[in-house]
Amino acid sequence: MAELRITDVRKAYDRIQALSGVDLTVRSGTLVAVLGPSGAGKTTLLRCIAGFETPDAGEIRIDGRRVATRGASVPPERRRIAVVPQEGALFPHLSVLGNVTYGLGRSARRAGRAATVLELVGLAGFEGRMPHHLSGGQQQRVAVARALAPHPPVVLLDEPFNALDAALRAELRRDVRQALRADGATAVLVTHDQAEALSVAEEIAVMRDGRIVQSGPPELLYREPADPWVAGFVGEAVWLPATADGDRAHTPLGTIRLTPVEGRLPTGPMRVLLRPEQITLAPPGDPDAIAATVVRRDFYGHDAMLVLRLTDGTHVTARIFDPAALPPAADDEVALRVRGTARMFPPSARPGATPSHP
């Protein structure tokens, strides 16, 4: 285990500024997800940590040891950092055991390290299998076991679940998270998948245009995004015009309680943020409910997403959880209520891009 500390790291390719002063600390034994859209600088940051690129400025330290600064970089093989790529990149001519023990010293082999890490990733008993006899998910598990085998100070995971189908991806990321925690590994997961970052990481660093714009626990980023762009990128967002009055806001969805920002509750015009799961169907006869018409229903089994039109023409999105009841269909008339509090932003704030429902 080792702490990873990145300070004011910058990297440019000709006139393209890939990293513009990145600061990030990954505490020993934790998993941090670096989340961002394509072109945000995630891969460049990973390559600088691994030693495949040298920063133009700033420094990178592993357990207090400086491994990269401007014009000087410790070679990748001397950093002992393990990288799990998008594809497992296993040696096709070696068995599972051969892949995992590749590069291990004699003492580690004698200590049964390979058996330990294969058990961690759920592949005990697969030692003699060849890579072409494994499923895609099993190959990625072997890649994770191989990365953990030499006890690296840092493990880098470069979107390792991308090539898998949705159900297998969810199962594998849970198992990999458990394996990393059981082994006490310090890990960085690079991903553009919001659900993956929220469900796996202990902390998330959101990147945009070569910078980390917000970092912290998943719950903080989801409930208290730093700006409208982060709000829309980290999860589905419902934006409403509002007029604030103390700890309440008057909106097309009725009066909603506000979350203070830095202890303040400004008054006057603003925009407020809700998450779709905060908008619920009200029981018949609820005097405080807001009337709406269902425009579209997307049914996912475990939940349904409803696009609704309010009486003033405002459109909102609600996520409905009720497996015992059939969700309303298009053109149905419904009544809505809001639960919880809304986060406020200035009226000029422009909402960020909202990802599609996973």
C-alpha positions as CSV (number, residue, x, y, z in Angstrom):
1,M,0.0,0.0,0.0
2,A,1.2,3.5,-0.8
3,E,-0.2,7.0,-1.0
4,L,-0.3,8.5,-4.5
5,R,0.1,12.3,-4.6
6,I,-0.2,14.3,-7.8
7,T,0.6,18.1,-7.6
8,D,0.0,20.6,-10.4
9,V,0.7,18.2,-13.2
10,R,0.6,19.6,-16.7
11,K,1.1,17.9,-20.1
12,A,0.7,19.2,-23.6
13,Y,1.0,17.6,-27.0
14,D,2.0,20.4,-29.5
15,R,-0.8,23.0,-29.0
16,I,-3.2,20.6,-27.2
17,Q,-3.1,21.1,-23.4
18,A,-4.1,17.6,-22.1
19,L,-3.5,18.3,-18.4
20,S,-3.8,21.8,-17.0
21,G,-2.6,21.6,-13.4
22,V,-4.0,18.4,-12.0
23,D,-4.0,18.0,-8.2
24,L,-5.1,14.6,-6.7
25,T,-4.3,12.6,-3.6
26,V,-5.1,8.9,-3.4
27,R,-4.9,7.7,0.1
28,S,-3.1,4.4,0.9
29,G,-5.5,1.5,0.4
30,T,-8.3,3.4,-1.3
31,L,-9.9,3.2,-4.7
32,V,-10.4,6.5,-6.6
33,A,-12.2,6.8,-9.8
34,V,-11.1,9.4,-12.3
35,L,-14.3,10.2,-14.2
36,G,-14.7,12.3,-17.3
37,P,-15.8,12.5,-20.9
38,S,-13.6,11.6,-23.8
39,G,-10.8,14.2,-24.2
40,A,-10.9,15.2,-20.5
41,G,-7.3,14.0,-20.0
42,K,-8.0,10.8,-18.1
43,T,-5.7,8.6,-20.2
44,T,-2.9,11.1,-20.2
45,L,-3.1,11.3,-16.4
46,L,-2.9,7.5,-16.2
47,R,0.1,7.4,-18.5
48,C,1.9,10.0,-16.4
49,I,1.3,8.0,-13.2
50,A,2.5,4.8,-14.9
51,G,5.6,6.4,-16.3
52,F,4.7,6.1,-20.0
53,E,4.7,9.9,-20.2
54,T,6.7,12.6,-18.5
55,P,4.9,15.7,-17.2
56,D,5.8,19.1,-18.5
57,A,5.4,20.5,-15.0
58,G,4.3,19.4,-11.5
59,E,5.3,16.2,-9.7
60,I,4.0,12.8,-8.9
61,R,5.0,11.0,-5.6
62,I,4.3,7.4,-4.6
63,D,4.6,6.9,-0.8
64,G,6.6,10.1,-0.6
65,R,9.1,9.1,-3.3
66,R,9.1,11.5,-6.3
67,V,8.8,9.5,-9.5
68,A,8.0,12.2,-12.0
69,T,8.7,15.9,-12.4
70,R,9.5,18.2,-15.3
71,G,12.2,16.7,-17.4
72,A,12.8,13.8,-15.0
73,S,10.9,10.5,-14.7
74,V,11.5,7.2,-13.0
75,P,11.1,4.4,-15.6
76,P,7.9,2.4,-15.5
77,E,9.6,-0.8,-14.5
78,R,11.2,0.9,-11.4
79,R,7.9,2.3,-10.2
80,R,6.4,-1.2,-9.9
81,I,3.0,0.2,-10.8
82,A,0.5,-2.4,-12.2
83,V,-1.7,-1.5,-15.1
84,V,-4.9,-3.4,-16.0
85,P,-5.8,-2.4,-19.6
86,Q,-9.2,-2.3,-21.3
87,E,-8.4,-5.8,-22.8
88,G,-6.8,-8.3,-20.4
89,A,-3.7,-8.6,-22.7
90,L,-2.9,-12.0,-21.3
91,F,-0.1,-14.1,-22.7
92,P,-1.9,-16.6,-25.0
93,H,0.7,-19.3,-24.7
94,L,0.7,-19.3,-20.8
95,S,-1.8,-20.8,-18.5
96,V,-3.7,-18.8,-15.9
97,L,-1.1,-19.7,-13.4
98,G,1.7,-18.8,-15.8
99,N,0.1,-15.4,-16.5
100,V,-0.3,-14.6,-12.8
101,T,3.2,-15.7,-11.8
102,Y,4.9,-14.0,-14.8
103,G,7.6,-11.7,-13.3
104,L,7.2,-12.9,-9.7
105,G,10.3,-13.8,-7.8
106,R,11.0,-17.3,-6.5
107,S,10.0,-16.4,-2.9
108,A,6.6,-15.1,-4.0
109,R,6.0,-18.2,-6.0
110,R,6.9,-20.4,-3.0
111,A,4.6,-18.3,-0.7
112,G,1.6,-19.2,-2.9
113,R,0.9,-15.6,-3.9
114,A,-0.8,-16.7,-7.1
115,A,-3.3,-19.0,-5.3
116,T,-4.1,-16.1,-3.0
117,V,-4.9,-13.6,-5.7
118,L,-6.8,-16.1,-7.8
119,E,-9.0,-16.8,-4.9
120,L,-9.5,-13.1,-4.4
121,V,-10.8,-12.7,-7.9
122,G,-12.9,-15.8,-7.8
123,L,-10.8,-18.1,-10.0
124,A,-9.5,-20.7,-7.5
125,G,-9.1,-23.9,-9.4
126,F,-8.5,-22.3,-12.8
127,E,-4.7,-22.4,-12.6
128,G,-4.3,-24.8,-15.5
129,R,-6.8,-23.1,-18.0
130,M,-5.5,-21.4,-21.1
131,P,-6.7,-17.9,-21.9
132,H,-8.7,-19.0,-25.0
133,H,-10.7,-21.3,-22.7
134,L,-11.9,-18.4,-20.5
135,S,-14.7,-16.0,-21.0
136,G,-14.0,-12.2,-21.3
137,G,-14.9,-11.6,-17.7
138,Q,-12.6,-14.4,-16.6
139,Q,-9.8,-13.0,-18.6
140,Q,-10.2,-9.7,-16.9
141,R,-10.2,-11.4,-13.5
142,V,-6.9,-13.0,-14.4
143,A,-5.5,-9.6,-15.5
144,V,-6.5,-8.2,-12.1
145,A,-4.9,-11.1,-10.3
146,R,-1.7,-10.7,-12.3
147,A,-1.7,-7.0,-11.4
148,L,-2.1,-7.7,-7.7
149,A,0.4,-10.6,-7.5
150,P,3.6,-8.6,-7.0
151,H,2.1,-6.4,-4.3
152,P,2.4,-3.2,-6.4
153,P,2.3,0.1,-4.5
154,V,-0.4,1.4,-7.0
155,V,-2.8,-0.4,-9.4
156,L,-4.1,1.5,-12.4
157,L,-7.3,0.2,-14.1
158,D,-7.9,1.7,-17.5
159,E,-11.6,1.2,-18.2
160,P,-11.2,-2.6,-17.7
161,F,-14.9,-3.5,-18.0
162,N,-15.7,-1.7,-21.3
163,A,-15.7,-4.8,-23.5
164,L,-18.2,-6.8,-21.3
165,D,-22.0,-6.9,-21.4
166,A,-23.9,-4.9,-18.8
167,A,-24.8,-7.7,-16.4
168,L,-21.3,-9.2,-16.4
169,R,-19.8,-5.7,-16.1
170,A,-21.7,-5.0,-12.9
171,E,-20.8,-8.4,-11.4
172,L,-17.1,-8.1,-12.3
173,R,-16.7,-4.5,-11.0
174,R,-18.2,-5.6,-7.6
175,D,-15.8,-8.5,-7.4
176,V,-12.8,-6.5,-8.4
177,R,-13.6,-3.8,-5.8
178,Q,-13.8,-6.5,-3.2
179,A,-10.5,-8.0,-4.3
180,L,-8.7,-4.7,-4.2
181,R,-10.1,-3.9,-0.7
182,A,-9.2,-7.4,0.6
183,D,-5.7,-7.0,-0.7
184,G,-5.4,-3.4,0.7
185,A,-4.4,-2.1,-2.7
186,T,-4.2,1.6,-3.6
187,A,-6.0,1.9,-7.0
188,V,-7.0,4.4,-9.6
189,L,-9.9,3.5,-12.0
190,V,-10.1,5.6,-15.1
191,T,-13.7,5.6,-16.6
192,H,-16.3,7.6,-18.4
193,D,-19.1,5.5,-16.9
194,Q,-20.9,7.4,-14.2
195,A,-22.6,4.4,-12.7
196,E,-19.3,2.5,-12.5
197,A,-17.6,5.3,-10.7
198,L,-20.5,5.9,-8.3
199,S,-20.8,2.2,-7.4
200,V,-17.2,1.2,-7.2
201,A,-15.0,4.0,-5.9
202,E,-14.5,5.4,-2.4
203,E,-13.8,8.8,-3.9
204,I,-14.4,10.2,-7.4
205,A,-12.3,12.9,-9.2
206,V,-14.3,14.5,-12.0
207,M,-12.1,15.7,-14.9
208,R,-13.0,18.3,-17.6
209,D,-10.7,20.0,-20.0
210,G,-7.5,18.7,-18.4
211,R,-8.5,19.7,-14.8
212,I,-10.1,18.0,-11.8
213,V,-13.2,20.2,-11.3
214,Q,-14.5,18.3,-8.2
215,S,-13.4,15.4,-6.0
216,G,-14.8,13.7,-3.0
217,P,-17.0,10.7,-1.9
218,P,-19.6,9.6,-4.5
219,E,-22.5,10.7,-2.2
220,L,-21.0,14.3,-2.0
221,L,-20.6,14.6,-5.8
222,Y,-24.1,13.3,-6.5
223,R,-25.9,15.4,-3.8
224,E,-23.7,18.5,-3.8
225,P,-22.2,19.0,-7.3
226,A,-19.9,21.9,-7.6
227,D,-21.5,23.3,-10.8
228,P,-24.3,22.5,-13.3
229,W,-21.9,20.6,-15.6
230,V,-20.8,18.2,-12.8
231,A,-24.5,17.9,-11.8
232,G,-25.4,16.8,-15.3
233,F,-22.4,14.6,-15.9
234,V,-22.5,12.6,-12.6
235,G,-26.2,11.8,-12.8
236,E,-29.5,12.6,-14.4
237,A,-30.6,16.1,-13.5
238,V,-33.9,17.9,-13.4
239,W,-33.6,21.7,-13.6
240,L,-36.3,24.1,-12.6
241,P,-36.6,27.9,-12.6
242,A,-37.3,29.1,-9.1
243,T,-37.7,32.0,-6.7
244,A,-36.1,31.5,-3.4
245,D,-37.5,32.8,-0.1
246,G,-35.5,31.7,2.9
247,D,-35.2,28.0,3.0
248,R,-37.9,27.4,0.4
249,A,-38.1,27.8,-3.4
250,H,-41.2,28.3,-5.4
251,T,-41.1,26.2,-8.6
252,P,-43.4,24.7,-11.2
253,L,-43.3,21.6,-9.0
254,G,-44.6,23.5,-6.0
255,T,-42.7,24.8,-3.0
256,I,-39.4,22.8,-2.4
257,R,-37.0,23.0,0.6
258,L,-33.5,24.2,-0.3
259,T,-30.1,22.9,0.7
260,P,-27.9,25.7,2.0
261,V,-24.7,26.3,0.0
262,E,-21.8,27.2,2.3
263,G,-24.3,28.0,5.0
264,R,-26.1,30.6,2.9
265,L,-29.7,30.7,1.5
266,P,-29.9,33.5,-1.0
267,T,-33.2,35.0,-2.1
268,G,-34.6,35.8,-5.5
269,P,-34.5,34.1,-8.9
270,M,-32.4,31.0,-9.3
271,R,-32.3,27.6,-10.8
272,V,-32.7,24.5,-8.6
273,L,-31.5,20.9,-9.2
274,L,-33.4,17.8,-8.4
275,R,-32.6,14.2,-9.1
276,P,-35.3,12.2,-11.0
277,E,-35.8,9.8,-8.0
278,Q,-36.9,12.8,-5.9
279,I,-40.0,13.2,-8.0
280,T,-42.7,10.7,-6.9
281,L,-46.3,9.9,-7.8
282,A,-48.7,11.3,-5.2
283,P,-51.7,9.4,-3.9
284,P,-55.1,10.3,-5.2
285,G,-56.6,13.4,-3.5
286,D,-53.3,14.8,-2.3
287,P,-54.0,18.5,-2.0
288,D,-50.4,19.5,-2.4
289,A,-49.7,17.4,-5.5
290,I,-48.9,18.9,-8.9
291,A,-50.8,17.7,-11.9
292,A,-48.8,16.4,-14.9
293,T,-49.2,14.3,-18.1
294,V,-47.0,11.4,-19.0
295,V,-45.2,12.2,-22.3
296,R,-43.0,9.1,-22.4
297,R,-42.3,6.0,-20.3
298,D,-39.1,4.0,-20.5
299,F,-39.5,0.8,-18.5
300,Y,-36.4,-1.0,-17.2
301,G,-37.9,-3.6,-14.9
302,H,-36.3,-2.5,-11.6
303,D,-37.6,1.1,-12.3
304,A,-39.1,3.3,-14.9
305,M,-38.2,6.7,-16.2
306,L,-41.1,9.0,-16.9
307,V,-41.0,12.2,-19.0
308,L,-43.8,14.4,-17.7
309,R,-45.3,17.7,-18.8
310,L,-46.6,20.0,-16.1
311,T,-49.6,22.3,-16.6
312,D,-47.4,25.3,-17.4
313,G,-45.6,23.3,-20.1
314,T,-42.4,22.5,-18.1
315,H,-41.0,19.1,-18.8
316,V,-39.5,17.0,-15.9
317,T,-38.1,13.5,-15.6
318,A,-39.0,11.1,-12.7
319,R,-37.6,7.8,-11.8
320,I,-40.3,5.5,-10.4
321,F,-39.5,2.5,-8.1
322,D,-42.5,0.3,-7.6
323,P,-42.1,-3.2,-8.9
324,A,-45.6,-4.2,-7.6
325,A,-47.4,-1.6,-9.7
326,L,-47.4,-1.0,-13.5
327,P,-46.0,2.5,-14.1
328,P,-48.2,5.1,-15.8
329,A,-48.3,5.0,-19.6
330,A,-48.0,7.8,-22.2
331,D,-50.9,10.3,-22.0
332,D,-51.9,9.2,-18.5
333,E,-52.7,12.0,-16.0
334,V,-50.8,11.8,-12.8
335,A,-50.1,13.8,-9.6
336,L,-46.5,14.5,-8.4
337,R,-44.8,15.4,-5.2
338,V,-41.1,16.2,-4.5
339,R,-39.2,14.6,-1.6
340,G,-36.0,15.9,-0.1
341,T,-34.3,19.1,-0.8
342,A,-33.1,20.9,-3.9
343,R,-29.7,22.3,-4.6
344,M,-29.6,25.9,-5.9
345,F,-27.6,27.6,-8.5
346,P,-27.6,31.2,-10.0
347,P,-30.3,31.8,-12.6
348,S,-27.7,32.2,-15.3
349,A,-26.2,28.8,-14.6
350,R,-26.3,26.5,-17.7
351,P,-27.2,22.9,-17.0
352,G,-24.6,20.3,-17.9
353,A,-25.1,17.4,-20.3
354,T,-27.3,14.7,-18.8
355,P,-26.1,11.1,-19.4
356,S,-28.6,8.5,-20.6
357,H,-30.2,6.1,-18.2
358,P,-27.9,3.0,-17.7
